[in-house]
Amino acid sequence: MKLRKLDCLKAAILGVALLITAVPASAQTTSTGEIKKSGSEAKKAGTSLGSNVRHGRVVRGSKHFGKHVGSAGKHFGRSTKKVFKKIF
């Protein structure tokens, strides 16, 4: 049962990593820069969760994962806002 939960967790991490490609973040404030920051935050989410789970700290890893994914979503939302402002 424990192994099955770990496999599901790994699959979820892989899915998030594939959805948001990890591109090195730059200090730009353009929409492209925000998307890059989003990708690097997603990378941090997966690595922090993986290292915490590896050491047996599943709850702590999940908390950090959620914080990083939230930050990645914030950056992605900002980039979307900037693009729509430029278009309309």
The first five atom37 places (N, CA, C, CB, O) and aatype in JSON, in Angstrom:
{
  "aatype": [12, 11, 10, 1, 11, 10, 3, 4, 10, 11, 0, 0, 9, 10, 7, 19, 0, 10, 10, 9, 16, 0, 19, 14, 0, 15, 0, 5, 16, 16, 15, 16, 7, 6, 9, 11, 11, 15, 7, 15, 6, 0, 11, 11, 0, 7, 16, 15, 10, 7, 15, 2, 19, 1, 8, 7, 1, 19, 19, 1, 7, 15, 11, 8, 13, 7, 11, 8, 19, 7, 15, 0, 7, 11, 8, 13, 7, 1, 15, 16, 11, 11, 19, 13, 11, 11, 9, 13],
  "atom_mask": [
    [1, 1, 1, 1, 1],
    [1, 1, 1, 1, 1],
    [1, 1, 1, 1, 1],
    [1, 1, 1, 1, 1],
    [1, 1, 1, 1, 1],
    [1, 1, 1, 1, 1],
    [1, 1, 1, 1, 1],
    [1, 1, 1, 1, 1],
    [1, 1, 1, 1, 1],
    [1, 1, 1, 1, 1],
    [1, 1, 1, 1, 1],
    [1, 1, 1, 1, 1],
    [1, 1, 1, 1, 1],
    [1, 1, 1, 1, 1],
    [1, 1, 1, 0, 1],
    [1, 1, 1, 1, 1],
    [1, 1, 1, 1, 1],
    [1, 1, 1, 1, 1],
    [1, 1, 1, 1, 1],
    [1, 1, 1, 1, 1],
    [1, 1, 1, 1, 1],
    [1, 1, 1, 1, 1],
    [1, 1, 1, 1, 1],
    [1, 1, 1, 1, 1],
    [1, 1, 1, 1, 1],
    [1, 1, 1, 1, 1],
    [1, 1, 1, 1, 1],
    [1, 1, 1, 1, 1],
    [1, 1, 1, 1, 1],
    [1, 1, 1, 1, 1],
    [1, 1, 1, 1, 1],
    [1, 1, 1, 1, 1],
    [1, 1, 1, 0, 1],
    [1, 1, 1, 1, 1],
    [1, 1, 1, 1, 1],
    [1, 1, 1, 1, 1],
    [1, 1, 1, 1, 1],
    [1, 1, 1, 1, 1],
    [1, 1, 1, 0, 1],
    [1, 1, 1, 1, 1],
    [1, 1, 1, 1, 1],
    [1, 1, 1, 1, 1],
    [1, 1, 1, 1, 1],
    [1, 1, 1, 1, 1],
    [1, 1, 1, 1, 1],
    [1, 1, 1, 0, 1],
    [1, 1, 1, 1, 1],
    [1, 1, 1, 1, 1],
    [1, 1, 1, 1, 1],
    [1, 1, 1, 0, 1],
    [1, 1, 1, 1, 1],
    [1, 1, 1, 1, 1],
    [1, 1, 1, 1, 1],
    [1, 1, 1, 1, 1],
    [1, 1, 1, 1, 1],
    [1, 1, 1, 0, 1],
    [1, 1, 1, 1, 1],
    [1, 1, 1, 1, 1],
    [1, 1, 1, 1, 1],
    [1, 1, 1, 1, 1],
    [1, 1, 1, 0, 1],
    [1, 1, 1, 1, 1],
    [1, 1, 1, 1, 1],
    [1, 1, 1, 1, 1],
    [1, 1, 1, 1, 1],
    [1, 1, 1, 0, 1],
    [1, 1, 1, 1, 1],
    [1, 1, 1, 1, 1],
    [1, 1, 1, 1, 1],
    [1, 1, 1, 0, 1],
    [1, 1, 1, 1, 1],
    [1, 1, 1, 1, 1],
    [1, 1, 1, 0, 1],
    [1, 1, 1, 1, 1],
    [1, 1, 1, 1, 1],
    [1, 1, 1, 1, 1],
    [1, 1, 1, 0, 1],
    [1, 1, 1, 1, 1],
    [1, 1, 1, 1, 1],
    [1, 1, 1, 1, 1],
    [1, 1, 1, 1, 1],
    [1, 1, 1, 1, 1],
    [1, 1, 1, 1, 1],
    [1, 1, 1, 1, 1],
    [1, 1, 1, 1, 1],
    [1, 1, 1, 1, 1],
    [1, 1, 1, 1, 1],
    [1, 1, 1, 1, 1]
  ],
  "atom_positions": [
    [[0.82, -1.19, 0.0], [0.0, 0.0, 0.0], [0.87, 1.26, 0.0], [-0.94, 0.0, 1.21], [0.59, 2.23, -0.71]],
    [[1.93, 1.22, 0.82], [2.83, 2.36, 0.9], [3.54, 2.57, -0.44], [3.85, 2.16, 2.03], [3.75, 3.7, -0.87]],
    [[3.91, 1.47, -1.09], [4.59, 1.55, -2.37], [3.67, 2.12, -3.44], [5.1, 0.18, -2.79], [4.11, 2.87, -4.31]],
    [[2.4, 1.77, -3.39], [1.44, 2.27, -4.37], [1.25, 3.78, -4.22], [0.09, 1.55, -4.21], [1.14, 4.49, -5.22]],
    [[1.2, 4.27, -2.98], [1.07, 5.71, -2.76], [2.29, 6.44, -3.29], [0.88, 6.02, -1.26], [2.18, 7.52, -3.88]],
    [[3.45, 5.85, -3.09], [4.68, 6.47, -3.57], [4.7, 6.51, -5.09], [5.9, 5.71, -3.04], [5.15, 7.5, -5.68]],
    [[4.22, 5.46, -5.74], [4.15, 5.45, -7.2], [3.18, 6.51, -7.72], [3.72, 4.07, -7.7], [3.47, 7.17, -8.72]],
    [[2.05, 6.68, -7.05], [1.09, 7.71, -7.45], [1.7, 9.1, -7.28], [-0.2, 7.6, -6.63], [1.49, 9.98, -8.12]],
    [[2.43, 9.29, -6.21], [3.08, 10.56, -5.96], [4.13, 10.86, -7.03], [3.73, 10.56, -4.57], [4.23, 11.99, -7.51]],
    [[4.9, 9.85, -7.4], [5.89, 10.02, -8.45], [5.22, 10.37, -9.78], [6.74, 8.76, -8.6], [5.72, 11.22, -10.53]],
    [[4.11, 9.73, -10.08], [3.4, 10.01, -11.32], [2.87, 11.44, -11.34], [2.25, 9.02, -11.52], [2.91, 12.11, -12.38]],
    [[2.39, 11.91, -10.21], [1.89, 13.29, -10.13], [3.02, 14.29, -10.34], [1.21, 13.54, -8.78], [2.84, 15.29, -11.03]],
    [[4.16, 14.02, -9.75], [5.31, 14.91, -9.91], [5.75, 14.94, -11.36], [6.47, 14.46, -9.0], [6.04, 16.01, -11.9]],
    [[5.81, 13.79, -11.98], [6.21, 13.71, -13.38], [5.23, 14.46, -14.27], [6.31, 12.25, -13.82], [5.63, 15.14, -15.21]],
    [[3.94, 14.33, -13.98], [2.93, 15.03, -14.76], [3.08, 16.54, -14.68], [0.0, 0.0, 0.0], [3.0, 17.23, -15.69]],
    [[3.31, 17.05, -13.47], [3.5, 18.49, -13.3], [4.77, 18.94, -14.01], [3.55, 18.86, -11.81], [4.79, 19.99, -14.64]],
    [[5.82, 18.14, -13.89], [7.08, 18.5, -14.53], [6.95, 18.54, -16.04], [8.18, 17.53, -14.13], [7.56, 19.39, -16.69]],
    [[6.17, 17.64, -16.61], [6.0, 17.63, -18.06], [5.09, 18.75, -18.54], [5.45, 16.29, -18.51], [5.26, 19.26, -19.65]],
    [[4.12, 19.14, -17.72], [3.22, 20.21, -18.12], [3.92, 21.57, -18.14], [2.03, 20.27, -17.19], [3.71, 22.38, -19.04]],
    [[4.75, 21.78, -17.15], [5.44, 23.06, -17.06], [6.92, 22.79, -17.28], [5.19, 23.77, -15.67], [7.61, 22.28, -16.4]],
    [[7.39, 23.13, -18.45], [8.79, 22.86, -18.76], [9.68, 23.76, -17.93], [9.07, 23.05, -20.26], [9.42, 24.95, -17.79]],
    [[10.72, 23.19, -17.39], [11.64, 23.94, -16.54], [12.67, 24.66, -17.4], [12.34, 23.01, -15.53], [13.55, 24.04, -18.0]],
    [[12.55, 25.96, -17.44], [13.48, 26.8, -18.18], [14.16, 27.7, -17.15], [12.75, 27.64, -19.3], [13.5, 28.19, -16.24]],
    [[15.46, 27.92, -17.26], [16.14, 28.78, -16.29], [15.49, 30.15, -16.17], [17.6, 28.94, -16.66], [15.16, 30.77, -17.18]],
    [[15.32, 30.6, -14.96], [14.64, 31.88, -14.73], [15.6, 33.03, -14.98], [14.09, 31.95, -13.3], [16.79, 32.94, -14.68]],
    [[15.07, 34.08, -15.52], [15.85, 35.3, -15.69], [15.17, 36.41, -14.9], [16.0, 35.68, -17.2], [14.03, 36.24, -14.45]],
    [[15.84, 37.5, -14.72], [15.31, 38.6, -13.91], [14.48, 39.57, -14.75], [16.45, 39.34, -13.23], [14.42, 40.76, -14.43]],
    [[13.85, 39.09, -15.79], [13.04, 39.95, -16.64], [11.64, 40.09, -16.07], [12.99, 39.39, -18.07], [11.17, 39.24, -15.32]],
    [[10.99, 41.18, -16.44], [9.6, 41.37, -16.03], [8.66, 41.25, -17.21], [9.42, 42.72, -15.35], [7.51, 41.66, -17.12]],
    [[9.13, 40.69, -18.32], [8.28, 40.49, -19.49], [7.45, 39.22, -19.27], [9.13, 40.39, -20.79], [7.67, 38.48, -18.32]],
    [[6.52, 39.0, -20.16], [5.69, 37.8, -20.03], [6.52, 36.54, -20.19], [4.56, 37.82, -21.07], [6.26, 35.53, -19.53]],
    [[7.53, 36.59, -21.06], [8.4, 35.42, -21.24], [9.21, 35.17, -19.98], [9.34, 35.63, -22.43], [9.41, 34.02, -19.59]],
    [[9.67, 36.23, -19.33], [10.41, 36.09, -18.08], [9.56, 35.47, -16.99], [0.0, 0.0, 0.0], [10.04, 34.66, -16.2]],
    [[8.29, 35.87, -16.93], [7.38, 35.31, -15.93], [7.15, 33.82, -16.17], [6.04, 36.05, -15.94], [7.08, 33.04, -15.23]],
    [[7.04, 33.43, -17.44], [6.85, 32.02, -17.76], [8.08, 31.22, -17.36], [6.54, 31.82, -19.26], [7.97, 30.1, -16.86]],
    [[9.27, 31.8, -17.58], [10.5, 31.13, -17.17], [10.57, 30.96, -15.66], [11.72, 31.9, -17.67], [11.01, 29.93, -15.17]],
    [[10.14, 31.98, -14.93], [10.11, 31.88, -13.47], [9.14, 30.79, -13.04], [9.72, 33.23, -12.84], [9.4, 30.07, -12.08]],
    [[8.04, 30.68, -13.75], [7.05, 29.65, -13.44], [7.65, 28.26, -13.59], [5.83, 29.8, -14.33], [7.43, 27.38, -12.76]],
    [[8.41, 28.06, -14.66], [9.05, 26.77, -14.89], [10.07, 26.42, -13.83], [0.0, 0.0, 0.0], [10.16, 25.27, -13.4]],
    [[10.84, 27.41, -13.41], [11.85, 27.14, -12.38], [11.2, 26.84, -11.04], [12.82, 28.31, -12.25], [11.72, 26.04, -10.27]],
    [[10.07, 27.49, -10.75], [9.34, 27.19, -9.51], [8.79, 25.77, -9.54], [8.2, 28.2, -9.3], [8.79, 25.08, -8.52]],
    [[8.33, 25.33, -10.7], [7.83, 23.96, -10.81], [8.96, 22.96, -10.58], [7.19, 23.72, -12.19], [8.76, 21.91, -9.97]],
    [[10.14, 23.29, -11.06], [11.3, 22.43, -10.83], [11.63, 22.37, -9.35], [12.52, 22.94, -11.62], [11.92, 21.3, -8.82]],
    [[11.58, 23.51, -8.67], [11.85, 23.54, -7.24], [10.81, 22.71, -6.49], [11.85, 24.98, -6.71], [11.13, 22.06, -5.5]],
    [[9.57, 22.75, -6.97], [8.5, 21.98, -6.32], [8.81, 20.49, -6.34], [7.16, 22.25, -6.99], [8.71, 19.81, -5.32]],
    [[9.19, 19.99, -7.5], [9.49, 18.57, -7.62], [10.7, 18.15, -6.84], [0.0, 0.0, 0.0], [10.7, 17.09, -6.21]],
    [[11.76, 18.97, -6.86], [12.98, 18.59, -6.14], [12.79, 18.65, -4.65], [14.14, 19.48, -6.55], [13.31, 17.79, -3.93]],
    [[12.07, 19.64, -4.15], [11.87, 19.73, -2.69], [10.98, 18.58, -2.21], [11.23, 21.09, -2.31], [11.23, 18.01, -1.15]],
    [[9.97, 18.25, -2.99], [9.11, 17.13, -2.6], [9.89, 15.83, -2.63], [7.88, 17.04, -3.52], [9.79, 15.03, -1.7]],
    [[10.66, 15.62, -3.67], [11.42, 14.38, -3.78], [12.42, 14.19, -2.67], [0.0, 0.0, 0.0], [12.53, 13.1, -2.11]],
    [[13.14, 15.26, -2.34], [14.15, 15.12, -1.28], [13.5, 14.93, 0.07], [15.05, 16.34, -1.25], [14.02, 14.17, 0.9]],
    [[12.38, 15.59, 0.33], [11.7, 15.42, 1.61], [11.09, 14.03, 1.74], [10.62, 16.48, 1.79], [11.16, 13.42, 2.81]],
    [[10.49, 13.52, 0.67], [9.9, 12.18, 0.72], [11.0, 11.13, 0.88], [9.07, 11.91, -0.56], [10.81, 10.13, 1.57]],
    [[12.11, 11.36, 0.23], [13.23, 10.41, 0.34], [13.7, 10.29, 1.79], [14.39, 10.85, -0.56], [14.14, 9.22, 2.21]],
    [[13.61, 11.37, 2.54], [14.03, 11.34, 3.95], [12.87, 11.02, 4.89], [14.64, 12.68, 4.33], [13.03, 11.09, 6.1]],
    [[11.71, 10.67, 4.34], [10.58, 10.24, 5.15], [9.7, 11.37, 5.65], [0.0, 0.0, 0.0], [8.86, 11.15, 6.52]],
    [[9.86, 12.57, 5.12], [9.05, 13.71, 5.56], [8.0, 14.03, 4.49], [9.96, 14.97, 5.85], [8.13, 15.0, 3.74]],
    [[6.98, 13.2, 4.43], [5.99, 13.31, 3.36], [5.14, 14.56, 3.52], [5.09, 12.07, 3.34], [4.88, 15.27, 2.55]],
    [[4.7, 14.85, 4.74], [3.82, 16.0, 4.96], [4.57, 17.31, 4.69], [3.26, 16.0, 6.4], [4.04, 18.21, 4.05]],
    [[5.79, 17.38, 5.18], [6.59, 18.58, 4.94], [6.85, 18.77, 3.45], [7.92, 18.5, 5.71], [6.78, 19.88, 2.94]],
    [[7.14, 17.67, 2.76], [7.37, 17.75, 1.33], [6.13, 18.2, 0.58], [0.0, 0.0, 0.0], [6.23, 18.98, -0.37]],
    [[4.98, 17.71, 1.0], [3.73, 18.11, 0.34], [3.44, 19.58, 0.55], [2.56, 17.28, 0.87], [2.95, 20.27, -0.35]],
    [[3.75, 20.08, 1.75], [3.54, 21.5, 2.04], [4.42, 22.36, 1.15], [3.82, 21.79, 3.53], [3.95, 23.34, 0.57]],
    [[5.69, 22.02, 1.05], [6.61, 22.78, 0.22], [6.23, 22.67, -1.26], [8.05, 22.32, 0.44], [6.34, 23.64, -2.01]],
    [[5.8, 21.48, -1.67], [5.35, 21.28, -3.04], [4.2, 22.22, -3.37], [4.92, 19.81, -3.26], [4.2, 22.87, -4.42]],
    [[3.23, 22.3, -2.47], [2.08, 23.18, -2.68], [2.47, 24.64, -2.77], [0.0, 0.0, 0.0], [1.93, 25.4, -3.57]],
    [[3.42, 25.04, -1.92], [3.87, 26.44, -1.95], [4.56, 26.78, -3.27], [4.82, 26.72, -0.77], [4.32, 27.83, -3.85]],
    [[5.41, 25.88, -3.73], [6.11, 26.14, -4.99], [5.16, 26.1, -6.18], [7.23, 25.12, -5.19], [5.29, 26.92, -7.1]],
    [[4.21, 25.19, -6.18], [3.25, 25.12, -7.29], [2.38, 26.37, -7.3], [2.37, 23.85, -7.19], [2.04, 26.89, -8.37]],
    [[2.01, 26.86, -6.12], [1.24, 28.09, -6.03], [2.01, 29.28, -6.59], [0.0, 0.0, 0.0], [1.45, 30.12, -7.29]],
    [[3.28, 29.34, -6.26], [4.12, 30.42, -6.78], [4.27, 30.31, -8.29], [5.5, 30.41, -6.1], [4.26, 31.32, -9.0]],
    [[4.41, 29.09, -8.78], [4.51, 28.89, -10.23], [3.22, 29.35, -10.92], [4.79, 27.41, -10.56], [3.27, 29.98, -11.97]],
    [[2.09, 29.04, -10.33], [0.81, 29.48, -10.89], [0.68, 30.99, -10.88], [0.0, 0.0, 0.0], [0.11, 31.58, -11.81]],
    [[1.2, 31.62, -9.83], [1.16, 33.08, -9.74], [1.97, 33.71, -10.88], [1.7, 33.56, -8.37], [1.51, 34.66, -11.52]],
    [[3.16, 33.18, -11.13], [3.98, 33.71, -12.21], [3.33, 33.46, -13.57], [5.38, 33.09, -12.16], [3.37, 34.32, -14.45]],
    [[2.74, 32.29, -13.74], [2.09, 31.98, -15.01], [0.89, 32.89, -15.23], [1.65, 30.5, -15.06], [0.64, 33.34, -16.35]],
    [[0.15, 33.18, -14.16], [-0.99, 34.09, -14.26], [-0.56, 35.5, -14.62], [0.0, 0.0, 0.0], [-1.22, 36.17, -15.41]],
    [[0.54, 35.94, -14.04], [1.05, 37.27, -14.37], [1.43, 37.36, -15.85], [2.27, 37.6, -13.49], [1.17, 38.37, -16.51]],
    [[2.05, 36.29, -16.36], [2.45, 36.32, -17.77], [1.22, 36.37, -18.67], [3.32, 35.08, -18.11], [1.21, 37.07, -19.68]],
    [[0.18, 35.63, -18.3], [-1.05, 35.63, -19.09], [-1.68, 37.02, -19.08], [-2.06, 34.59, -18.55], [-2.16, 37.5, -20.11]],
    [[-1.66, 37.66, -17.93], [-2.22, 39.01, -17.8], [-1.46, 39.98, -18.7], [-2.16, 39.48, -16.34], [-2.07, 40.81, -19.38]],
    [[-0.14, 39.88, -18.7], [0.66, 40.8, -19.52], [0.41, 40.58, -21.01], [2.15, 40.62, -19.22], [0.36, 41.54, -21.78]],
    [[0.25, 39.33, -21.42], [-0.01, 39.04, -22.83], [-1.36, 39.6, -23.25], [0.05, 37.53, -23.08], [-1.48, 40.19, -24.32]],
    [[-2.38, 39.4, -22.43], [-3.72, 39.9, -22.8], [-3.77, 41.42, -22.8], [-4.78, 39.35, -21.85], [-4.48, 42.01, -23.61]],
    [[-3.03, 42.05, -21.9], [-2.99, 43.51, -21.92], [-2.33, 44.01, -23.21], [-2.24, 44.05, -20.69], [-2.72, 45.03, -23.77]],
    [[-1.32, 43.28, -23.68], [-0.63, 43.68, -24.89], [-1.53, 43.47, -26.11], [0.68, 42.89, -25.04], [-1.5, 44.27, -27.05]],
    [[-2.33, 42.41, -26.11], [-3.19, 42.1, -27.25], [-4.38, 43.07, -27.32], [-3.69, 40.65, -27.16], [-4.7, 43.6, -28.38]],
    [[-5.03, 43.27, -26.17], [-6.27, 44.07, -26.18], [-5.97, 45.46, -25.73], [-7.34, 43.45, -25.29], [-6.88, 46.29, -25.67]]
  ]
}
